[in-house]
Each structure stands twice: as structure tokens, then as C-alpha cells.
């Protein structure tokens, strides 16, 4: 089975050290920016992680992205825009839905709102569904 991982699912699975699932799927280049922003907020805004922890986490995510297939949305903008409008979701979220549909994959997301809307188009699983074998 193949999967498209959005940034929320990557964050949760990496936090739970469930890296094995990433070899069966891919993500989009924008996930790198979204994960980077999450880490930046955790350190600089919320002060939940130290500078050392930030460095360690960045290193982990660098490895995650290095070992995943990462697609770019270039050449697909029109299709993604139409999907975003049809489903009433952001362009970012529609990017993941579009590629999951295009590749015939499950979308893995922790975003409940996205999961409900995407379910109209594709099969959707939560990170815990993967871990629990659902």
C-alpha cells in the first residue's frame, strides 16, 4: 500500500518514532516548510523545546525527508486549485489530496477537517490507523 503523508502526519509519526511507514509513501515539498514552521514555533514562540532539541529535531526531519519521495506541485497548480474550490479546502491541503488521488494512494493526515473533506475524493487514514493496523 502506498501513502501520501501531509505535514501533520509526518510530525506525529516522527514524534512517535514510527519512521518505517515513510518508506511506503511520499510527501510534497511544501511539507518541509510546514514542518520547519512547526519546529520554529515550538522553539521561538512557545519555548517548548530548547535550541539543542531544535537542532536534534531538525536533523531527524532532514533524514525523514531525505529518505522519502518528495514531489513538487509544479505543473499541477490548475488541477489543485480546482480541487481546493470543489472541496472547500486550502490550496495546501488540496495539494495532498490531489497527489493522493493522482497516485491512487491513501492520504495520511491528523487534520480531522481535511480528512472529512478529502474522504469525498480519496481514502484517508490517520497516523494512529497506520500504527494500529486499521
N, C-alpha and C positions, 0 to 999 in steps of 0.2 A: 504494500500500500504506500502511496506517495502523499506527501503533505505540503501545504503552504503554511508557513509559520508567520503570523504577524508579530509585531514587536512585543505585545503583551504576553503572548505565549512563550516567546524566546526568553523574556525576562523571568517568568515564573519557572520554566523548565530549567534554566541555568541556575536559578536560586536553589532549586531542589536537586541540583547536580544530576539531572536526567539528560545528559548530553547525547546518549545513544540514539534518540529519536531524530536528531538533526541530520543524520546520515541518510534518512529516508525522505528528505524533502528539501525545500528551498525557501528562500525569502526574497524580499525585494531590497534594493539598495537603500531605500528610504528607512528601512528598519535600523540601519546603522546610526542614522541621525536621531531617530526616536529613542533608541537605547542610550546613545550618548547624552541626550537631553534628560532622560530619567536619572542617569548617574550624576549628571551635573546638579540637578535639583536635590538629589539625596545628599550631596556633599555641601553645595554652596547655599542652598535655600533652607533646607530642613535640618542640616547638620546631623543627619542620622548616621553618616559614615565619615571616617577620618580620611585625611589625604592619602595615607598608606592603604587603607581599604579601597579607596577610589582607584588607585594605581593597580591594585590586585584585581579588582573587578574589570577594569579596562582590559587588562591582559587576558582575562578569561573570555571576555566578549570578542576580543581580537581573534583568539583561537576558534571560537564558535563560528564567526563569520568566515574565517579562512578555510574552515572545513565544511562549509555549506555551499550549495549552489546559490548564487545571488544574482537575480535578474534585475534589469533596468526597465523602466516603464517607457522609455523612448520608443516611438513608433506605434504606441498603443494609446496615446492620450485621448483621441476621439472616442474610442470604444469605452475607455474608463469613464470619461465624462458622461457619456450616455447612461452607463450603468449607475453612476452616482445619482443622476437625476431620477432614473427609474426606481431605484431602491430607497431614495431619500437619505443617502449617507454621504459622508465626506469623500472627496476625491482620494484621499489617503486610503480610507477603508475600502473604497471601490477598487483600488489597485489590487489589493489582496484578493478580493472576490473575483475580479476579472481573471487574474492569473490562475486561481484555483479552478475556475470554470474552463479556461482555455486548455489547461494541462490535465483536466479530469481528476483533480486531487481533492482531498479533504482540506478545508481551511481549519487551522488550529488557532483559536483565539480565546482569550479570557474576557473579552469585551462582550457582555451579555446583550447589549443593544445591537451590536454588529452581528452577533450570532443569530438573533431573531430575524433581522432583515436579510442577511445573507442566505439563510435557510430557504428562502424563496427560490434561489438560483442553484445552490450547491449543497453538498454535505458538509456539516460543520461539527467539529468536536472541540471540547475544552481540554486544556492541558491535563487536568486530572483524569479525563476519559482515557487519554493515551496511557497514563501511568497505571490506571486501574483495569486496562484491557477492555474497555467498553466498546 
